[in-house]
Amino acid sequence: LNAQLTAAYQSAGVPVADVASAFDSANFTDTVDTKEWGQIPVNVANVCRWTWFCDDKYAFDVHANTIGYAVIAGAFLDVIQP
């Protein structure tokens, strides 16, 4: 769905922020050691750090936290200020 939306917006000349790349979403290869979960893929660690998904209080909530929104804003900034 993301690829189709991106293609549609880009064909209309609308800039698209690449949030998936900002979160390194496709990277299941590289890993990182974490205190909470041991060694996990970088993209999983990013989701756990930048959303509420792994939080005890808000478990499985995919919405960004403050840091995540800063990462998302950076992706938008990359598009509007290349």
C-alpha positions in Angstrom: 0.0 0.0 0.0 2.8 2.4 0.9 4.5 1.9 -2.5 1.2 2.5 -4.4 0.5 5.7 -2.3 4.0 6.9 -2.9 3.8 6.4 -6.6 0.4 8.1 -6.8 1.6 11.1 -4.9 4.9 11.4 -6.7 3.1 11.1 -10.1 1.0 14.1 -9.0 4.2 16.0 -8.0 3.5 15.8 -4.3 6.7 15.2 -2.2 6.6 12.1 0.0 8.5 11.7 3.3 10.2 8.3 3.6 9.3 7.5 7.2 9.8 3.7 6.6 13.5 4.4 5.8 13.8 6.8 8.7 12.7 3.9 11.0 15.0 1.5 9.0 11.9 -0.7 8.7 13.2 -3.2 6.2 16.4 -3.9 8.1 16.0 -7.3 9.9 19.7 -8.1 9.3 21.6 -5.7 11.6 21.0 -6.3 15.3 21.5 -4.3 18.4 21.9 -5.4 22.1 19.2 -3.9 24.3 18.8 -4.1 28.1 15.1 -4.8 27.9 14.9 -7.4 25.1 18.5 -8.7 24.4 19.7 -8.8 20.9 17.0 -7.8 18.4 16.9 -6.4 14.8 17.6 -2.7 14.5 14.2 -2.0 13.0 12.5 -3.7 16.0 14.6 -1.7 18.4 13.7 1.5 16.6 10.0 0.7 16.8 10.4 -0.1 20.5 12.2 3.2 21.2 10.2 5.5 18.9 6.7 4.2 19.5 4.6 3.0 22.4 4.4 -0.5 20.9 6.8 -2.1 23.5 5.8 0.1 26.4 4.3 -1.7 29.4 1.6 0.9 29.9 0.6 1.3 26.2 1.6 -2.1 24.8 1.0 -2.6 21.1 0.1 1.0 20.5 1.8 1.8 17.2 1.7 5.6 17.6 4.9 7.4 17.9 6.2 8.8 21.1 8.0 12.2 21.4 11.3 10.8 20.0 9.5 8.9 17.2 7.7 12.1 16.1 11.1 13.8 15.9 12.3 11.1 13.6 9.2 11.4 11.5 9.6 15.2 11.4 13.2 14.7 10.3 12.0 12.6 7.3 9.6 15.4 6.4 12.4 17.9 6.8 14.6 15.9 4.4 11.9 16.3 1.7 11.1 20.0 2.2 14.7 21.1 2.8 16.9 18.8 0.7 
